[in-house]
């Protein structure tokens, strides 16, 4: 991935900027008891990255709720 610079942390995810100016969103497994995760797309602006993170957590909450109802 080359050099990346931390921009901010949002809802347990790190938003970083890479050498090409694209935003990369990921989290380390030690923050959540899960495998490391990195979003496939790279983003142009921070609000796009935050929206993708919000969508990720909505899906996770829905999956958790469905599991609890089964």
Predicted model as a PDB file, atoms N, CA, C, CB and O in Angstrom, pLDDT in the B-factor column:
MODEL        1                                                                  
ATOM      1  N   UNK A   1       0.830  -1.194   0.000  1.00 56.00           N  
ATOM      2  CA  UNK A   1       0.000   0.000   0.000  1.00 56.00           C  
ATOM      3  C   UNK A   1       0.868   1.249   0.000  1.00 56.00           C  
ATOM      4  CB  UNK A   1      -0.941   0.003   1.208  1.00 56.00           C  
ATOM      5  O   UNK A   1       0.357   2.337  -0.263  1.00 56.00           O  
ATOM      6  N   UNK A   2       2.142   1.135   0.281  1.00 73.00           N  
ATOM      7  CA  UNK A   2       3.003   2.316   0.284  1.00 73.00           C  
ATOM      8  C   UNK A   2       2.850   3.115   1.554  1.00 73.00           C  
ATOM      9  CB  UNK A   2       2.703   3.191  -0.908  1.00 73.00           C  
ATOM     10  O   UNK A   2       2.362   2.611   2.565  1.00 73.00           O  
ATOM     11  N   UNK A   3       3.264   4.351   1.499  1.00 86.00           N  
ATOM     12  CA  UNK A   3       3.146   5.225   2.669  1.00 86.00           C  
ATOM     13  C   UNK A   3       1.717   5.726   2.809  1.00 86.00           C  
ATOM     14  CB  UNK A   3       4.122   6.415   2.564  1.00 86.00           C  
ATOM     15  O   UNK A   3       1.086   6.129   1.832  1.00 86.00           O  
ATOM     16  N   UNK A   4       1.222   5.696   4.032  1.00 86.00           N  
ATOM     17  CA  UNK A   4      -0.101   6.240   4.320  1.00 86.00           C  
ATOM     18  C   UNK A   4      -0.002   7.150   5.533  1.00 86.00           C  
ATOM     19  CB  UNK A   4      -1.138   5.105   4.561  1.00 86.00           C  
ATOM     20  O   UNK A   4       0.814   6.928   6.428  1.00 86.00           O  
ATOM     21  N   UNK A   5      -0.832   8.165   5.550  1.00 92.00           N  
ATOM     22  CA  UNK A   5      -0.864   9.105   6.665  1.00 92.00           C  
ATOM     23  C   UNK A   5      -2.254   9.063   7.291  1.00 92.00           C  
ATOM     24  CB  UNK A   5      -0.500  10.553   6.197  1.00 92.00           C  
ATOM     25  O   UNK A   5      -3.266   9.164   6.597  1.00 92.00           O  
ATOM     26  N   UNK A   6      -2.285   8.914   8.599  1.00 92.00           N  
ATOM     27  CA  UNK A   6      -3.550   8.865   9.326  1.00 92.00           C  
ATOM     28  C   UNK A   6      -4.256  10.217   9.228  1.00 92.00           C  
ATOM     29  CB  UNK A   6      -3.317   8.477  10.809  1.00 92.00           C  
ATOM     30  O   UNK A   6      -3.653  11.261   9.477  1.00 92.00           O  
ATOM     31  N   UNK A   7      -5.540  10.186   8.861  1.00 93.00           N  
ATOM     32  CA  UNK A   7      -6.361  11.396   8.808  1.00 93.00           C  
ATOM     33  C   UNK A   7      -7.222  11.490  10.070  1.00 93.00           C  
ATOM     34  CB  UNK A   7      -7.255  11.401   7.534  1.00 93.00           C  
ATOM     35  O   UNK A   7      -7.188  12.488  10.789  1.00 93.00           O  
ATOM     36  N   UNK A   8      -7.995  10.427  10.324  1.00 93.00           N  
ATOM     37  CA  UNK A   8      -8.878  10.412  11.493  1.00 93.00           C  
ATOM     38  C   UNK A   8      -9.304   8.987  11.782  1.00 93.00           C  
ATOM     39  CB  UNK A   8     -10.119  11.315  11.271  1.00 93.00           C  
ATOM     40  O   UNK A   8      -9.103   8.093  10.959  1.00 93.00           O  
ATOM     41  N   UNK A   9      -9.886   8.774  12.939  1.00 91.00           N  
ATOM     42  CA  UNK A   9     -10.519   7.495  13.277  1.00 91.00           C  
ATOM     43  C   UNK A   9     -12.009   7.783  13.415  1.00 91.00           C  
ATOM     44  CB  UNK A   9      -9.914   6.855  14.610  1.00 91.00           C  
ATOM     45  O   UNK A   9     -12.412   8.754  14.055  1.00 91.00           O  
ATOM     46  N   UNK A  10     -12.821   6.919  12.801  1.00 94.00           N  
ATOM     47  CA  UNK A  10     -14.274   7.095  12.822  1.00 94.00           C  
ATOM     48  C   UNK A  10     -14.927   5.738  13.057  1.00 94.00           C  
ATOM     49  CB  UNK A  10     -14.787   7.737  11.490  1.00 94.00           C  
ATOM     50  O   UNK A  10     -14.772   4.819  12.253  1.00 94.00           O  
ATOM     51  N   UNK A  11     -15.648   5.619  14.152  1.00 91.00           N  
ATOM     52  CA  UNK A  11     -16.390   4.400  14.490  1.00 91.00           C  
ATOM     53  C   UNK A  11     -15.521   3.153  14.355  1.00 91.00           C  
ATOM     54  CB  UNK A  11     -17.622   4.269  13.599  1.00 91.00           C  
ATOM     55  O   UNK A  11     -15.895   2.197  13.676  1.00 91.00           O  
ATOM     56  N   UNK A  12     -14.390   3.169  14.990  1.00 87.00           N  
ATOM     57  CA  UNK A  12     -13.379   2.105  15.080  1.00 87.00           C  
ATOM     58  C   UNK A  12     -12.543   1.915  13.818  1.00 87.00           C  
ATOM     59  CB  UNK A  12     -14.050   0.817  15.407  1.00 87.00           C  
ATOM     60  O   UNK A  12     -11.620   1.100  13.830  1.00 87.00           O  
ATOM     61  N   UNK A  13     -12.822   2.623  12.744  1.00 91.00           N  
ATOM     62  CA  UNK A  13     -12.047   2.519  11.509  1.00 91.00           C  
ATOM     63  C   UNK A  13     -11.051   3.664  11.406  1.00 91.00           C  
ATOM     64  CB  UNK A  13     -12.976   2.512  10.287  1.00 91.00           C  
ATOM     65  O   UNK A  13     -11.323   4.782  11.844  1.00 91.00           O  
ATOM     66  N   UNK A  14      -9.893   3.372  10.820  1.00 92.00           N  
ATOM     67  CA  UNK A  14      -8.905   4.403  10.507  1.00 92.00           C  
ATOM     68  C   UNK A  14      -9.144   4.883   9.083  1.00 92.00           C  
ATOM     69  CB  UNK A  14      -7.446   3.867  10.680  1.00 92.00           C  
ATOM     70  O   UNK A  14      -9.327   4.077   8.171  1.00 92.00           O  
ATOM     71  N   UNK A  15      -9.142   6.188   8.900  1.00 94.00           N  
ATOM     72  CA  UNK A  15      -9.205   6.779   7.564  1.00 94.00           C  
ATOM     73  C   UNK A  15      -7.834   7.383   7.311  1.00 94.00           C  
ATOM     74  CB  UNK A  15     -10.364   7.864   7.437  1.00 94.00           C  
ATOM     75  O   UNK A  15      -7.395   8.291   8.016  1.00 94.00           O  
ATOM     76  N   UNK A  16      -7.166   6.856   6.283  1.00 93.00           N  
ATOM     77  CA  UNK A  16      -5.797   7.265   5.975  1.00 93.00           C  
ATOM     78  C   UNK A  16      -5.729   7.726   4.523  1.00 93.00           C  
ATOM     79  CB  UNK A  16      -4.794   6.104   6.235  1.00 93.00           C  
ATOM     80  O   UNK A  16      -6.560   7.344   3.699  1.00 93.00           O  
ATOM     81  N   UNK A  17      -4.735   8.544   4.225  1.00 94.00           N  
ATOM     82  CA  UNK A  17      -4.519   8.972   2.853  1.00 94.00           C  
ATOM     83  C   UNK A  17      -3.228   8.342   2.346  1.00 94.00           C  
ATOM     84  CB  UNK A  17      -4.464  10.524   2.750  1.00 94.00           C  
ATOM     85  O   UNK A  17      -2.210   8.345   3.039  1.00 94.00           O  
ATOM     86  N   UNK A  18      -3.280   7.795   1.119  1.00 92.00           N  
ATOM     87  CA  UNK A  18      -2.093   7.149   0.574  1.00 92.00           C  
ATOM     88  C   UNK A  18      -1.313   8.116  -0.319  1.00 92.00           C  
ATOM     89  CB  UNK A  18      -2.483   5.889  -0.215  1.00 92.00           C  
ATOM     90  O   UNK A  18      -1.695   9.276  -0.473  1.00 92.00           O  
ATOM     91  N   UNK A  19      -0.230   7.633  -0.897  1.00 92.00           N  
ATOM     92  CA  UNK A  19       0.648   8.474  -1.717  1.00 92.00           C  
ATOM     93  C   UNK A  19      -0.059   9.087  -2.924  1.00 92.00           C  
ATOM     94  CB  UNK A  19       1.827   7.665  -2.190  1.00 92.00           C  
ATOM     95  O   UNK A  19       0.310  10.170  -3.379  1.00 92.00           O  
ATOM     96  N   UNK A  20      -1.068   8.397  -3.440  1.00 91.00           N  
ATOM     97  CA  UNK A  20      -1.776   8.904  -4.617  1.00 91.00           C  
ATOM     98  C   UNK A  20      -2.918   9.851  -4.263  1.00 91.00           C  
ATOM     99  CB  UNK A  20      -2.315   7.751  -5.425  1.00 91.00           C  
ATOM    100  O   UNK A  20      -3.628  10.324  -5.150  1.00 91.00           O  
ATOM    101  N   UNK A  21      -3.101  10.134  -2.964  1.00 92.00           N  
ATOM    102  CA  UNK A  21      -4.136  11.073  -2.539  1.00 92.00           C  
ATOM    103  C   UNK A  21      -5.496  10.447  -2.319  1.00 92.00           C  
ATOM    104  CB  UNK A  21      -4.264  12.148  -3.536  1.00 92.00           C  
ATOM    105  O   UNK A  21      -6.467  11.160  -2.069  1.00 92.00           O  
ATOM    106  N   UNK A  22      -5.588   9.125  -2.408  1.00 93.00           N  
ATOM    107  CA  UNK A  22      -6.853   8.425  -2.170  1.00 93.00           C  
ATOM    108  C   UNK A  22      -6.964   8.076  -0.694  1.00 93.00           C  
ATOM    109  CB  UNK A  22      -6.957   7.143  -3.044  1.00 93.00           C  
ATOM    110  O   UNK A  22      -5.963   7.841  -0.017  1.00 93.00           O  
ATOM    111  N   UNK A  23      -8.197   8.046  -0.209  1.00 94.00           N  
ATOM    112  CA  UNK A  23      -8.449   7.681   1.183  1.00 94.00           C  
ATOM    113  C   UNK A  23      -8.651   6.179   1.294  1.00 94.00           C  
ATOM    114  CB  UNK A  23      -9.677   8.434   1.736  1.00 94.00           C  
ATOM    115  O   UNK A  23      -9.394   5.582   0.516  1.00 94.00           O  
ATOM    116  N   UNK A  24      -7.988   5.580   2.264  1.00 92.00           N  
ATOM    117  CA  UNK A  24      -8.061   4.151   2.529  1.00 92.00           C  
ATOM    118  C   UNK A  24      -8.691   3.978   3.901  1.00 92.00           C  
ATOM    119  CB  UNK A  24      -6.645   3.473   2.455  1.00 92.00           C  
ATOM    120  O   UNK A  24      -8.303   4.651   4.856  1.00 92.00           O  
ATOM    121  N   UNK A  25      -9.668   3.072   4.004  1.00 93.00           N  
ATOM    122  CA  UNK A  25     -10.378   2.831   5.259  1.00 93.00           C  
ATOM    123  C   UNK A  25     -10.109   1.397   5.705  1.00 93.00           C  
ATOM    124  CB  UNK A  25     -11.914   3.088   5.100  1.00 93.00           C  
ATOM    125  O   UNK A  25     -10.293   0.453   4.936  1.00 93.00           O  
ATOM    126  N   UNK A  26      -9.668   1.243   6.965  1.00 89.00           N  
ATOM    127  CA  UNK A  26      -9.378  -0.093   7.482  1.00 89.00           C  
ATOM    128  C   UNK A  26      -9.443  -0.088   9.001  1.00 89.00           C  
ATOM    129  CB  UNK A  26      -7.993  -0.578   7.005  1.00 89.00           C  
ATOM    130  O   UNK A  26      -9.449   0.966   9.636  1.00 89.00           O  
ATOM    131  N   UNK A  27      -9.492  -1.285   9.569  1.00 84.00           N  
ATOM    132  CA  UNK A  27      -9.301  -1.391  11.018  1.00 84.00           C  
ATOM    133  C   UNK A  27      -8.424  -2.585  11.328  1.00 84.00           C  
ATOM    134  CB  UNK A  27     -10.657  -1.512  11.751  1.00 84.00           C  
ATOM    135  O   UNK A  27      -8.340  -3.535  10.549  1.00 84.00           O  
ATOM    136  N   UNK A  28      -7.771  -2.524  12.476  1.00 69.00           N  
ATOM    137  CA  UNK A  28      -6.918  -3.608  12.937  1.00 69.00           C  
ATOM    138  C   UNK A  28      -7.739  -4.573  13.777  1.00 69.00           C  
ATOM    139  CB  UNK A  28      -5.719  -3.063  13.744  1.00 69.00           C  
ATOM    140  O   UNK A  28      -8.694  -4.179  14.447  1.00 69.00           O  
ATOM    141  N   UNK A  29      -7.359  -5.826  13.732  1.00 56.00           N  
ATOM    142  CA  UNK A  29      -8.113  -6.847  14.451  1.00 56.00           C  
ATOM    143  C   UNK A  29      -8.046  -6.671  15.961  1.00 56.00           C  
ATOM    144  CB  UNK A  29      -7.606  -8.215  14.080  1.00 56.00           C  
ATOM    145  O   UNK A  29      -8.930  -7.159  16.665  1.00 56.00           O  
ATOM    146  N   UNK A  30      -7.029  -5.990  16.485  1.00 62.00           N  
ATOM    147  CA  UNK A  30      -6.943  -5.844  17.936  1.00 62.00           C  
ATOM    148  C   UNK A  30      -7.984  -4.862  18.475  1.00 62.00           C  
ATOM    149  CB  UNK A  30      -5.547  -5.385  18.332  1.00 62.00           C  
ATOM    150  O   UNK A  30      -8.273  -4.878  19.672  1.00 62.00           O  
ATOM    151  N   UNK A  31      -8.554  -4.005  17.619  1.00 57.00           N  
ATOM    152  CA  UNK A  31      -9.590  -3.071  18.076  1.00 57.00           C  
ATOM    153  C   UNK A  31     -10.933  -3.778  18.256  1.00 57.00           C  
ATOM    154  CB  UNK A  31      -9.739  -1.910  17.080  1.00 57.00           C  
ATOM    155  O   UNK A  31     -11.665  -3.521  19.212  1.00 57.00           O  
ATOM    156  N   UNK A  32     -11.232  -4.656  17.334  1.00 61.00           N  
ATOM    157  CA  UNK A  32     -12.446  -5.465  17.413  1.00 61.00           C  
ATOM    158  C   UNK A  32     -11.975  -6.911  17.358  1.00 61.00           C  
ATOM    159  CB  UNK A  32     -13.482  -5.125  16.243  1.00 61.00           C  
ATOM    160  O   UNK A  32     -10.983  -7.205  16.692  1.00 61.00           O  
ATOM    161  N   UNK A  33     -12.626  -7.773  18.007  1.00 64.00           N  
ATOM    162  CA  UNK A  33     -12.179  -9.159  18.058  1.00 64.00           C  
ATOM    163  C   UNK A  33     -12.523  -9.856  16.734  1.00 64.00           C  
ATOM    164  CB  UNK A  33     -12.829  -9.904  19.263  1.00 64.00           C  
ATOM    165  O   UNK A  33     -13.281 -10.826  16.711  1.00 64.00           O  
ATOM    166  N   UNK A  34     -11.951  -9.344  15.629  1.00 65.00           N  
ATOM    167  CA  UNK A  34     -12.239  -9.834  14.291  1.00 65.00           C  
ATOM    168  C   UNK A  34     -10.997  -9.788  13.437  1.00 65.00           C  
ATOM    169  CB  UNK A  34     -13.354  -9.024  13.645  1.00 65.00           C  
ATOM    170  O   UNK A  34      -9.951  -9.286  13.847  1.00 65.00           O  
ATOM    171  N   UNK A  35     -11.136 -10.329  12.233  1.00 68.00           N  
ATOM    172  CA  UNK A  35     -10.055 -10.260  11.259  1.00 68.00           C  
ATOM    173  C   UNK A  35      -9.862  -8.807  10.814  1.00 68.00           C  
ATOM    174  CB  UNK A  35     -10.351 -11.177  10.039  1.00 68.00           C  
ATOM    175  O   UNK A  35     -10.820  -8.034  10.799  1.00 68.00           O  
ATOM    176  N   UNK A  36      -8.643  -8.435  10.455  1.00 69.00           N  
ATOM    177  CA  UNK A  36      -8.436  -7.088   9.895  1.00 69.00           C  
ATOM    178  C   UNK A  36      -9.325  -6.900   8.665  1.00 69.00           C  
ATOM    179  CB  UNK A  36      -6.934  -6.864   9.522  1.00 69.00           C  
ATOM    180  O   UNK A  36      -9.565  -7.849   7.919  1.00 69.00           O  
ATOM    181  N   UNK A  37      -9.802  -5.699   8.459  1.00 77.00           N  
ATOM    182  CA  UNK A  37     -10.725  -5.419   7.361  1.00 77.00           C  
ATOM    183  C   UNK A  37     -10.310  -4.125   6.674  1.00 77.00           C  
ATOM    184  CB  UNK A  37     -12.190  -5.325   7.872  1.00 77.00           C  
ATOM    185  O   UNK A  37      -9.986  -3.131   7.325  1.00 77.00           O  
ATOM    186  N   UNK A  38     -10.328  -4.160   5.347  1.00 81.00           N  
ATOM    187  CA  UNK A  38     -10.053  -2.945   4.578  1.00 81.00           C  
ATOM    188  C   UNK A  38     -11.092  -2.839   3.479  1.00 81.00           C  
ATOM    189  CB  UNK A  38      -8.604  -2.953   3.983  1.00 81.00           C  
ATOM    190  O   UNK A  38     -11.351  -3.817   2.777  1.00 81.00           O  
ATOM    191  N   UNK A  39     -11.687  -1.673   3.320  1.00 87.00           N  
ATOM    192  CA  UNK A  39     -12.660  -1.461   2.260  1.00 87.00           C  
ATOM    193  C   UNK A  39     -11.971  -1.589   0.916  1.00 87.00           C  
ATOM    194  CB  UNK A  39     -13.341  -0.084   2.397  1.00 87.00           C  
ATOM    195  O   UNK A  39     -10.858  -1.095   0.737  1.00 87.00           O  
ATOM    196  N   UNK A  40     -12.626  -2.248  -0.030  1.00 87.00           N  
ATOM    197  CA  UNK A  40     -12.067  -2.418  -1.365  1.00 87.00           C  
ATOM    198  C   UNK A  40     -11.928  -1.085  -2.104  1.00 87.00           C  
ATOM    199  CB  UNK A  40     -12.935  -3.369  -2.172  1.00 87.00           C  
ATOM    200  O   UNK A  40     -10.857  -0.783  -2.630  1.00 87.00           O  
ATOM    201  N   UNK A  41     -12.994  -0.287  -2.149  1.00 88.00           N  
ATOM    202  CA  UNK A  41     -12.817   0.986  -2.871  1.00 88.00           C  
ATOM    203  C   UNK A  41     -11.972   1.962  -2.067  1.00 88.00           C  
ATOM    204  CB  UNK A  41     -14.180   1.618  -3.189  1.00 88.00           C  
ATOM    205  O   UNK A  41     -11.943   1.916  -0.838  1.00 88.00           O  
ATOM    206  N   UNK A  42     -11.301   2.826  -2.765  1.00 92.00           N  
ATOM    207  CA  UNK A  42     -10.630   3.943  -2.118  1.00 92.00           C  
ATOM    208  C   UNK A  42     -11.491   5.171  -2.385  1.00 92.00           C  
ATOM    209  CB  UNK A  42      -9.147   4.135  -2.648  1.00 92.00           C  
ATOM    210  O   UNK A  42     -12.179   5.239  -3.403  1.00 92.00           O  
ATOM    211  N   UNK A  43     -11.458   6.121  -1.492  1.00 95.00           N  
ATOM    212  CA  UNK A  43     -12.390   7.235  -1.542  1.00 95.00           C  
ATOM    213  C   UNK A  43     -11.671   8.542  -1.860  1.00 95.00           C  
ATOM    214  CB  UNK A  43     -13.140   7.356  -0.221  1.00 95.00           C  
ATOM    215  O   UNK A  43     -10.467   8.679  -1.645  1.00 95.00           O  
ATOM    216  N   UNK A  44     -12.435   9.487  -2.375  1.00 94.00           N  
ATOM    217  CA  UNK A  44     -11.905  10.806  -2.736  1.00 94.00           C  
ATOM    218  C   UNK A  44     -11.984  11.791  -1.568  1.00 94.00           C  
ATOM    219  CB  UNK A  44     -12.667  11.367  -3.937  1.00 94.00           C  
ATOM    220  O   UNK A  44     -11.070  12.585  -1.350  1.00 94.00           O  
ATOM    221  N   UNK A  45     -13.097  11.725  -0.817  1.00 95.00           N  
ATOM    222  CA  UNK A  45     -13.310  12.675   0.280  1.00 95.00           C  
ATOM    223  C   UNK A  45     -13.707  11.926   1.554  1.00 95.00           C  
ATOM    224  CB  UNK A  45     -14.399  13.715  -0.097  1.00 95.00           C  
ATOM    225  O   UNK A  45     -14.243  10.819   1.505  1.00 95.00           O  
ATOM    226  N   UNK A  46     -13.433  12.552   2.678  1.00 96.00           N  
ATOM    227  CA  UNK A  46     -13.651  11.922   3.985  1.00 96.00           C  
ATOM    228  C   UNK A  46     -15.122  11.570   4.190  1.00 96.00           C  
ATOM    229  CB  UNK A  46     -13.172  12.848   5.113  1.00 96.00           C  
ATOM    230  O   UNK A  46     -15.421  10.516   4.752  1.00 96.00           O  
ATOM    231  N   UNK A  47     -16.046  12.422   3.751  1.00 96.00           N  
ATOM    232  CA  UNK A  47     -17.466  12.127   3.971  1.00 96.00           C  
ATOM    233  C   UNK A  47     -17.901  10.856   3.239  1.00 96.00           C  
ATOM    234  CB  UNK A  47     -18.326  13.308   3.515  1.00 96.00           C  
ATOM    235  O   UNK A  47     -18.775  10.141   3.730  1.00 96.00           O  
ATOM    236  N   UNK A  48     -17.314  10.561   2.081  1.00 96.00           N  
ATOM    237  CA  UNK A  48     -17.614   9.301   1.379  1.00 96.00           C  
ATOM    238  C   UNK A  48     -17.128   8.113   2.205  1.00 96.00           C  
ATOM    239  CB  UNK A  48     -16.956   9.283  -0.031  1.00 96.00           C  
ATOM    240  O   UNK A  48     -17.825   7.106   2.328  1.00 96.00           O  
ATOM    241  N   UNK A  49     -15.942   8.235   2.762  1.00 95.00           N  
ATOM    242  CA  UNK A  49     -15.394   7.167   3.595  1.00 95.00           C  
ATOM    243  C   UNK A  49     -16.267   6.955   4.831  1.00 95.00           C  
ATOM    244  CB  UNK A  49     -13.944   7.493   4.012  1.00 95.00           C  
ATOM    245  O   UNK A  49     -16.541   5.816   5.210  1.00 95.00           O  
ATOM    246  N   UNK A  50     -16.699   8.033   5.454  1.00 96.00           N  
ATOM    247  CA  UNK A  50     -17.553   7.925   6.643  1.00 96.00           C  
ATOM    248  C   UNK A  50     -18.894   7.297   6.296  1.00 96.00           C  
ATOM    249  CB  UNK A  50     -17.769   9.305   7.277  1.00 96.00           C  
ATOM    250  O   UNK A  50     -19.421   6.504   7.076  1.00 96.00           O  
ATOM    251  N   UNK A  51     -19.450   7.633   5.150  1.00 96.00           N  
ATOM    252  CA  UNK A  51     -20.721   7.042   4.727  1.00 96.00           C  
ATOM    253  C   UNK A  51     -20.571   5.535   4.519  1.00 96.00           C  
ATOM    254  CB  UNK A  51     -21.225   7.713   3.432  1.00 96.00           C  
ATOM    255  O   UNK A  51     -21.468   4.769   4.870  1.00 96.00           O  
ATOM    256  N   UNK A  52     -19.451   5.109   3.953  1.00 95.00           N  
ATOM    257  CA  UNK A  52     -19.202   3.676   3.755  1.00 95.00           C  
ATOM    258  C   UNK A  52     -19.070   2.967   5.099  1.00 95.00           C  
ATOM    259  CB  UNK A  52     -17.928   3.456   2.909  1.00 95.00           C  
ATOM    260  O   UNK A  52     -19.547   1.843   5.257  1.00 95.00           O  
ATOM    261  N   UNK A  53     -18.429   3.613   6.063  1.00 95.00           N  
ATOM    262  CA  UNK A  53     -18.302   3.031   7.405  1.00 95.00           C  
ATOM    263  C   UNK A  53     -19.679   2.909   8.050  1.00 95.00           C  
ATOM    264  CB  UNK A  53     -17.363   3.892   8.294  1.00 95.00           C  
ATOM    265  O   UNK A  53     -19.995   1.880   8.649  1.00 95.00           O  
ATOM    266  N   UNK A  54     -20.495   3.947   7.933  1.00 96.00           N  
ATOM    267  CA  UNK A  54     -21.856   3.882   8.483  1.00 96.00           C  
ATOM    268  C   UNK A  54     -22.641   2.735   7.854  1.00 96.00           C  
ATOM    269  CB  UNK A  54     -22.596   5.217   8.255  1.00 96.00           C  
ATOM    270  O   UNK A  54     -23.350   2.009   8.551  1.00 96.00           O  
ATOM    271  N   UNK A  55     -22.516   2.573   6.541  1.00 95.00           N  
ATOM    272  CA  UNK A  55     -23.212   1.492   5.849  1.00 95.00           C  
ATOM    273  C   UNK A  55     -22.719   0.132   6.344  1.00 95.00           C  
ATOM    274  CB  UNK A  55     -23.014   1.610   4.325  1.00 95.00           C  
ATOM    275  O   UNK A  55     -23.519  -0.785   6.534  1.00 95.00           O  
ATOM    276  N   UNK A  56     -21.422  -0.004   6.552  1.00 91.00           N  
ATOM    277  CA  UNK A  56     -20.854  -1.247   7.078  1.00 91.00           C  
ATOM    278  C   UNK A  56     -21.492  -1.586   8.429  1.00 91.00           C  
ATOM    279  CB  UNK A  56     -19.313  -1.128   7.221  1.00 91.00           C  
ATOM    280  O   UNK A  56     -21.918  -2.720   8.647  1.00 91.00           O  
ATOM    281  N   UNK A  57     -21.558  -0.602   9.336  1.00 91.00           N  
ATOM    282  CA  UNK A  57     -22.099  -0.885  10.666  1.00 91.00           C  
ATOM    283  C   UNK A  57     -23.604  -1.144  10.627  1.00 91.00           C  
ATOM    284  CB  UNK A  57     -21.800   0.272  11.609  1.00 91.00           C  
ATOM    285  O   UNK A  57     -24.110  -1.918  11.440  1.00 91.00           O  
ATOM    286  N   UNK A  58     -24.333  -0.514   9.698  1.00 94.00           N  
ATOM    287  CA  UNK A  58     -25.763  -0.836   9.554  1.00 94.00           C  
ATOM    288  C   UNK A  58     -25.937  -2.297   9.146  1.00 94.00           C  
ATOM    289  CB  UNK A  58     -26.436   0.096   8.507  1.00 94.00           C  
ATOM    290  O   UNK A  58     -26.798  -2.994   9.682  1.00 94.00           O  
ATOM    291  N   UNK A  59     -25.118  -2.763   8.196  1.00 91.00           N  
ATOM    292  CA  UNK A  59     -25.190  -4.162   7.762  1.00 91.00           C  
ATOM    293  C   UNK A  59     -24.845  -5.104   8.911  1.00 91.00           C  
ATOM    294  CB  UNK A  59     -24.244  -4.409   6.573  1.00 91.00           C  
ATOM    295  O   UNK A  59     -25.503  -6.127   9.102  1.00 91.00           O  
ATOM    296  N   UNK A  60     -23.813  -4.756   9.673  1.00 88.00           N  
ATOM    297  CA  UNK A  60     -23.425  -5.597  10.811  1.00 88.00           C  
ATOM    298  C   UNK A  60     -24.541  -5.651  11.854  1.00 88.00           C  
ATOM    299  CB  UNK A  60     -22.127  -5.070  11.452  1.00 88.00           C  
ATOM    300  O   UNK A  60     -24.823  -6.717  12.401  1.00 88.00           O  
ATOM    301  N   UNK A  61     -25.172  -4.522  12.131  1.00 91.00           N  
ATOM    302  CA  UNK A  61     -26.263  -4.492  13.116  1.00 91.00           C  
ATOM    303  C   UNK A  61     -27.442  -5.327  12.635  1.00 91.00           C  
ATOM    304  CB  UNK A  61     -26.715  -3.040  13.384  1.00 91.00           C  
ATOM    305  O   UNK A  61     -28.062  -6.047  13.419  1.00 91.00           O  
ATOM    306  N   UNK A  62     -27.749  -5.230  11.342  1.00 90.00           N  
ATOM    307  CA  UNK A  62     -28.852  -6.006  10.773  1.00 90.00           C  
ATOM    308  C   UNK A  62     -28.534  -7.498  10.850  1.00 90.00           C  
ATOM    309  CB  UNK A  62     -29.120  -5.585   9.305  1.00 90.00           C  
ATOM    310  O   UNK A  62     -29.397  -8.297  11.215  1.00 90.00           O  
ATOM    311  N   UNK A  63     -27.310  -7.875  10.513  1.00 86.00           N  
ATOM    312  CA  UNK A  63     -26.922  -9.284  10.570  1.00 86.00           C  
ATOM    313  C   UNK A  63     -26.993  -9.806  12.009  1.00 86.00           C  
ATOM    314  CB  UNK A  63     -25.498  -9.475  10.002  1.00 86.00           C  
ATOM    315  O   UNK A  63     -27.438 -10.930  12.240  1.00 86.00           O  
ATOM    316  N   UNK A  64     -26.561  -9.000  12.963  1.00 85.00           N  
ATOM    317  CA  UNK A  64     -26.640  -9.375  14.374  1.00 85.00           C  
ATOM    318  C   UNK A  64     -28.091  -9.551  14.810  1.00 85.00           C  
ATOM    319  CB  UNK A  64     -25.951  -8.321  15.248  1.00 85.00           C  
ATOM    320  O   UNK A  64     -28.425 -10.527  15.481  1.00 85.00           O  
ATOM    321  N   UNK A  65     -28.962  -8.598  14.425  1.00 85.00           N  
ATOM    322  CA  UNK A  65     -30.375  -8.672  14.786  1.00 85.00           C  
ATOM    323  C   UNK A  65     -31.028  -9.909  14.207  1.00 85.00           C  
ATOM    324  CB  UNK A  65     -31.110  -7.431  14.314  1.00 85.00           C  
ATOM    325  O   UNK A  65     -31.782 -10.595  14.897  1.00 85.00           O  
ATOM    326  N   UNK A  66     -30.747 -10.201  12.948  1.00 82.00           N  
ATOM    327  CA  UNK A  66     -31.326 -11.372  12.315  1.00 82.00           C  
ATOM    328  C   UNK A  66     -30.860 -12.651  12.999  1.00 82.00           C  
ATOM    329  CB  UNK A  66     -30.969 -11.405  10.837  1.00 82.00           C  
ATOM    330  O   UNK A  66     -31.630 -13.602  13.136  1.00 82.00           O  
ATOM    331  N   UNK A  67     -29.604 -12.677  13.426  1.00 79.00           N  
ATOM    332  CA  UNK A  67     -29.081 -13.840  14.137  1.00 79.00           C  
ATOM    333  C   UNK A  67     -29.754 -14.036  15.488  1.00 79.00           C  
ATOM    334  CB  UNK A  67     -27.586 -13.706  14.326  1.00 79.00           C  
ATOM    335  O   UNK A  67     -29.976 -15.167  15.921  1.00 79.00           O  
ATOM    336  N   UNK A  68     -30.073 -12.937  16.149  1.00 69.00           N  
ATOM    337  CA  UNK A  68     -30.710 -13.018  17.465  1.00 69.00           C  
ATOM    338  C   UNK A  68     -32.155 -13.495  17.333  1.00 69.00           C  
ATOM    339  CB  UNK A  68     -30.662 -11.650  18.174  1.00 69.00           C  
ATOM    340  O   UNK A  68     -32.684 -14.121  18.252  1.00 69.00           O  
ATOM    341  N   UNK A  69     -32.796 -13.207  16.202  1.00 62.00           N  
ATOM    342  CA  UNK A  69     -34.200 -13.608  16.001  1.00 62.00           C  
ATOM    343  C   UNK A  69     -34.336 -15.030  15.503  1.00 62.00           C  
ATOM    344  CB  UNK A  69     -34.875 -12.674  15.025  1.00 62.00           C  
ATOM    345  O   UNK A  69     -35.427 -15.597  15.564  1.00 62.00           O  
ATOM    346  N   UNK A  70     -33.262 -15.623  15.012  1.00 55.00           N  
ATOM    347  CA  UNK A  70     -33.334 -16.992  14.462  1.00 55.00           C  
ATOM    348  C   UNK A  70     -33.424 -18.023  15.566  1.00 55.00           C  
ATOM    349  CB  UNK A  70     -32.115 -17.288  13.581  1.00 55.00           C  
ATOM    350  O   UNK A  70     -33.492 -19.220  15.289  1.00 55.00           O  
TER     351      UNK A  70                                                      
ENDMDL                                                                          
END                                                                             
